[in-house]
Amino acid sequence: MVGISVRLKLFGYMLVFFTTLRGQEETYVHGLSSDIQMRWESLIDKMKLRFGHSNMEEIYLAEAKLRRRKPGESFRDLGQSVEDLYRRSYPSQPELVQENSIRSFLDACGESEEFRMFIRRTKPKTLQEAVSSDIQEECLRMNERNVIRLTGEIMYIQWKKIVMFMNRVQRRTIIQKVL
């Protein structure tokens, strides 16, 4: 009697399982032989092989190592993406995730080697520290570029004003010297 109630309970679980499947999973299961469909352990093993993450570790590692910053992508989004890939590769090893995430993030920044070396010199202990250092350094560099651009524009405007006040002969002489 106990064997029958266990079988009925298992059959109920399998029925619920089959009715909740959608898309690729549903197509895959219905394509399996009825022998595999009726044996719960075999069915779960086949599903894990087909859809599980256990065989994807190398793919996630390769993606994380080859990941580069996309145009317009923030450092925060890049860091999260790299960390997610390492979490999938090493779900039970957070210290390994952290160490590899920092290294891959610094390689993926897409900035110059000098930029990456500057961030490495800050010796970030966490991925968040590396992301914060990148954001700060990028802001400083953008500000510096803006100052240089504005300084150049101001000098050009001043030069233009000086030339406007000169007479034609003086302007021609200066323009000929410049050219």
C-alpha positions as CSV (number, residue, x, y, z in Angstrom):
1,M,0.0,0.0,0.0
2,V,2.9,2.4,0.8
3,G,4.5,1.7,-2.6
4,I,1.3,2.7,-4.4
5,S,0.8,6.0,-2.5
6,V,4.4,7.0,-3.2
7,R,3.9,6.2,-6.9
8,L,0.7,8.2,-7.0
9,K,2.4,11.1,-5.3
10,L,5.3,11.0,-7.7
11,F,2.9,10.7,-10.6
12,G,1.2,13.9,-9.3
13,Y,4.5,15.7,-9.1
14,M,5.4,14.6,-12.7
15,L,2.0,15.7,-13.9
16,V,2.4,19.2,-12.4
17,F,6.0,19.3,-13.8
18,F,4.8,18.5,-17.3
19,T,2.0,21.0,-17.3
20,T,4.3,23.8,-16.1
21,L,6.8,23.4,-18.9
22,R,6.9,26.0,-21.7
23,G,8.9,26.7,-24.8
24,Q,12.1,24.8,-25.4
25,E,11.7,22.7,-22.3
26,E,8.3,21.5,-23.2
27,T,9.4,20.6,-26.8
28,Y,12.5,18.9,-25.4
29,V,10.6,16.8,-22.9
30,H,7.9,15.7,-25.3
31,G,10.6,14.7,-27.7
32,L,12.1,12.2,-25.2
33,S,11.0,8.6,-25.2
34,S,8.1,7.7,-22.9
35,D,10.5,5.4,-21.0
36,I,12.6,8.4,-20.0
37,Q,9.6,10.5,-19.4
38,M,8.2,8.0,-16.9
39,R,11.4,7.7,-14.9
40,W,11.8,10.8,-12.7
41,E,15.5,10.5,-12.1
42,S,16.3,9.9,-15.8
43,L,14.1,12.8,-16.8
44,I,15.8,15.2,-14.3
45,D,19.2,14.1,-15.5
46,K,18.4,14.7,-19.1
47,M,16.9,18.1,-18.3
48,K,20.0,19.1,-16.3
49,L,22.3,18.0,-19.1
50,R,20.3,20.0,-21.6
51,F,19.3,23.1,-19.6
52,G,21.5,23.0,-16.5
53,H,24.4,25.3,-15.7
54,S,26.9,22.6,-14.8
55,N,28.2,22.3,-18.4
56,M,28.2,26.0,-19.0
57,E,31.1,26.9,-16.5
58,E,33.7,27.1,-19.3
59,I,31.4,29.2,-21.5
60,Y,30.8,31.7,-18.6
61,L,34.5,31.9,-17.8
62,A,35.4,32.6,-21.4
63,E,32.6,35.2,-21.7
64,A,33.8,36.9,-18.6
65,K,37.5,37.0,-19.7
66,L,36.6,38.2,-23.2
67,R,34.0,40.8,-22.0
68,R,34.8,44.3,-23.1
69,R,33.0,47.6,-22.3
70,K,30.4,48.5,-24.9
71,P,30.0,52.0,-26.3
72,G,27.9,54.0,-23.8
73,E,28.0,51.3,-21.2
74,S,28.6,52.5,-17.6
75,F,31.4,51.0,-15.5
76,R,28.7,49.9,-13.0
77,D,26.9,47.9,-15.7
78,L,30.1,46.4,-16.9
79,G,31.1,45.4,-13.4
80,Q,27.7,43.8,-12.7
81,S,27.9,41.9,-16.0
82,V,31.4,40.5,-15.3
83,E,30.5,39.6,-11.7
84,D,27.3,37.8,-12.9
85,L,29.3,35.6,-15.3
86,Y,31.8,34.7,-12.6
87,R,28.9,33.9,-10.1
88,R,27.5,31.5,-12.7
89,S,30.9,29.9,-13.0
90,Y,31.7,29.6,-9.3
91,P,28.3,29.6,-7.5
92,S,29.8,28.3,-4.2
93,Q,33.1,30.3,-4.2
94,P,32.5,34.0,-3.5
95,E,36.1,34.8,-2.9
96,L,37.1,33.4,-6.3
97,V,34.2,35.4,-7.8
98,Q,35.5,38.6,-6.3
99,E,39.1,38.1,-7.2
100,N,38.4,37.1,-10.8
101,S,35.7,39.8,-11.2
102,I,38.2,42.6,-10.3
103,R,40.8,41.3,-12.7
104,S,38.5,40.9,-15.6
105,F,36.7,44.2,-15.0
106,L,40.0,46.0,-15.1
107,D,40.9,44.3,-18.4
108,A,37.4,45.0,-19.8
109,C,37.3,48.7,-19.1
110,G,38.2,49.6,-22.7
111,E,40.3,52.6,-21.6
112,S,44.0,53.1,-22.2
113,E,46.6,50.9,-20.5
114,E,47.7,53.9,-18.4
115,F,44.1,54.2,-17.1
116,R,44.0,50.5,-16.2
117,M,47.4,50.7,-14.5
118,F,46.2,53.8,-12.5
119,I,43.2,51.8,-11.2
120,R,45.3,48.8,-10.5
121,R,47.7,50.9,-8.4
122,T,44.7,51.8,-6.1
123,K,44.7,48.1,-5.2
124,P,40.9,47.6,-5.0
125,K,39.9,44.9,-2.6
126,T,36.3,44.5,-4.0
127,L,34.7,45.0,-7.4
128,Q,32.8,47.9,-6.0
129,E,36.0,49.7,-5.1
130,A,37.4,49.1,-8.6
131,V,34.1,50.4,-10.2
132,S,34.3,53.5,-7.9
133,S,37.9,54.2,-8.8
134,D,37.1,53.9,-12.5
135,I,34.2,56.3,-12.3
136,Q,36.3,58.8,-10.3
137,E,39.2,58.6,-12.7
138,E,37.0,58.9,-15.7
139,C,35.3,62.0,-14.3
140,L,38.7,63.6,-13.5
141,R,39.9,62.9,-17.0
142,M,36.7,64.2,-18.6
143,N,37.0,67.3,-16.5
144,E,40.6,67.8,-17.6
145,R,39.7,67.4,-21.3
146,N,36.9,70.0,-20.9
147,V,39.3,72.4,-19.2
148,I,41.8,72.0,-22.0
149,R,39.1,72.4,-24.7
150,L,37.7,75.5,-23.0
151,T,41.1,77.0,-22.6
152,G,41.7,76.6,-26.3
153,E,38.4,78.1,-27.2
154,I,39.0,81.1,-24.9
155,M,42.4,81.7,-26.4
156,Y,40.9,81.5,-29.9
157,I,38.2,84.0,-29.0
158,Q,40.8,86.4,-27.5
159,W,43.0,86.1,-30.5
160,K,40.0,86.8,-32.7
161,K,39.1,89.9,-30.7
162,I,42.7,91.2,-31.0
163,V,42.7,90.7,-34.8
164,M,39.3,92.5,-35.1
165,F,40.8,95.6,-33.6
166,M,43.8,95.7,-35.9
167,N,43.7,97.4,-39.2
168,R,43.7,95.5,-42.4
169,V,47.4,95.7,-43.1
170,Q,48.2,94.3,-39.7
171,R,45.7,91.5,-40.1
172,R,47.1,90.5,-43.5
173,T,50.6,90.4,-42.1
174,I,49.6,88.2,-39.2
175,I,47.5,85.9,-41.3
176,Q,50.4,85.5,-43.8
177,K,52.8,84.7,-40.9
178,V,50.4,82.1,-39.5
179,L,49.9,80.4,-42.9
